[in-house]
Amino acid sequence: MSQAAIFERIKQDHDCHRELLGKLAETSGDSEERRTLFEELTKELKGHAAAEEQSLYAEMLAVPDATDETRHSVAEHHEIDEMLNDLAATDMSSPGWLIKFKELDHRYRHHIDEEEEDHFPDFADKIDEELDKKMTASFNERKPVEKAEAEITPEAEEDAKE
């Protein structure tokens, strides 16, 4: 079987996220460009994670030998969400913002590389054509809804992690 459509669809998002991370890394200070890109990145990542969990990972949780990898990825989604919230609470003009952004960038790239290089190949033989179509349709249906509902939810600035 060729590469499952669900993996191709998720990888399209990952490529978009890599591009957004790169553009955001080139911004400086509390600029309109940084704010706009950060909002887009946050909505993209939160919407993507929710849709991925509702489509691919909901199915893989039911497969005993895919459960550990699935739980690992879902846990990383929550860590990344927390990092986004903390970053949103940090003054964009402070040196601390860039340090936290670089940590998020590294963590997220590690996460998506791990999904693409390790998890997807491990899941491939557990997905038949019918399940692939179901998961891809579910992802494509949920992603815009989840992205639209995603919020920039900063911790209170005084609660931002150092």
FENPEKA-V219890 format. One line per field, one symbol per residue. ss: DSSP state (@ for helix, = for strand, . for the rest). burial: # if it has 16 or more other ideal C-beta (glycine too) atoms within 10 Angstrom, else .. A space follows every 10 residues. Layout:
ss->???
burial->???
This chain:
ss->....@@@@@@ @@@@@@@@@@ @@@@@..... .@@@@@@@@@ @@@@@@@@@@ @@@@@@@@@@ ...@@@@@@@ @@@@@@@@@@ @@@@@@@@.. ....@@@@@@ @@@@@@@@@@ @@@@@@@@@@ @@@@....@@ @@@@@@@@@@ @@@@@@@@@. ......@@@. ..
burial->...####.## ..##..#..# #..#..#... ...#..##.. ########## #######.## .....#..## ..##.##..# #.######## .#....##.# #..##..#.. ##..#...## ..#...#... .#..##.##. .##..##..# .#.#.....# ..
